[in-house]
Amino acid sequence: MKKVFLIEDDLAIALALHDTLKAEHYDVAHFADGKKGFDATLAQSPDLLLLDWMLPNKNGIEICKDLRAQGFRAPILMLTSKSDEADKVLGLEFGADDYLTKPFSLRELLARMKALLRRATPNALTQSADEIKRGLFSLNLKTRQSHYNQTPLELLPKEFEMLRFFLERDGEAISRYELLDKVWSVSTEVTTRTIDEHIRKLRKKIGDDVESPKHIFTIHGFGYRFQSGAPT
């Protein structure tokens, strides 16, 4: 199920869009405040962002510009009452992928969303043969170099592979046994305690507080969830 974030302060429009997208089997989250929507988008990396232009606390252009600067690569579809060509060009120049002028038909919106999602890189992950970038993290698979917020990380081989796996599964719940399988290939000499110890060390290296995590979240009795977004 594709995750779609809607940042729209007109509650009537937001409710109609929310119900329509739910009926089309999208996982939808709505934010009426620009700053809260921006923070949530950066932290949780939806597959597509529907973004109003005029918003409280942070407008759509600022959100679009700042998300792209932080490495967010999922498609952004701007929804606005501004119809001037100059305004449309401005939105596209700051990183929007498409533009719909209010009022618009729901059928056209859904068609444009599907077109954008077909062309999008899954889960907003920027990845080449040699490099993975997500949020504040980057890994060079060829040189084995890693960075957090442009600061080099000194990672041991298994820590590097764990971070790589987390970035590839950003935002998903991952069991300890899956980590054992994918990172350690389920060696009989490795237990889930090994996972927890490597998580502890990785948290320390990226400055993540276990009591108030920004990136690595414990799911008690199961495993972990990793989120690559910048701290709020």
HELIX and SHEET records of a PDB file:
HELIX    1   1 LEU A   11  ALA A   23  1                                  13    
HELIX    2   2 GLY A   34  GLN A   44  1                                  11    
HELIX    3   3 GLY A   60  ALA A   69  1                                  10    
HELIX    4   4 GLU A   85  GLU A   93  1                                   9    
HELIX    5   5 LEU A  106  ARG A  119  1                                  14    
HELIX    6   6 PRO A  122  ALA A  124  5                                   3    
HELIX    7   7 PRO A  157  GLU A  168  1                                  12    
HELIX    8   8 ARG A  176  LEU A  179  1                                   4    
HELIX    9   9 LEU A  180  TRP A  184  3                                   5    
HELIX   10  10 THR A  192  LYS A  205  1                                  14    
SHEET    1   A 5 ASP A  27  PHE A  31  0                                        
SHEET    2   A 5 LYS A   3  ILE A   7  1                                        
SHEET    3   A 5 LEU A  48  ASP A  52  1                                        
SHEET    4   A 5 ILE A  76  THR A  80  1                                        
SHEET    5   A 5 ASP A  98  THR A 101  1                                        
SHEET    1   B 5 THR A 126  GLN A 127  0                                        
SHEET    2   B 5 GLU A 131  ARG A 134 -1                                        
SHEET    3   B 5 PHE A 137  ASN A 140 -1                                        
SHEET    4   B 5 GLN A 145  TYR A 148 -1                                        
SHEET    5   B 5 THR A 151  LEU A 153 -1                                        
SHEET    1   C 3 ALA A 173  SER A 175  0                                        
SHEET    2   C 3 GLY A 223  PHE A 226 -1                                        
SHEET    3   C 3 ILE A 216  ILE A 219 -1                                        
END                                                                             
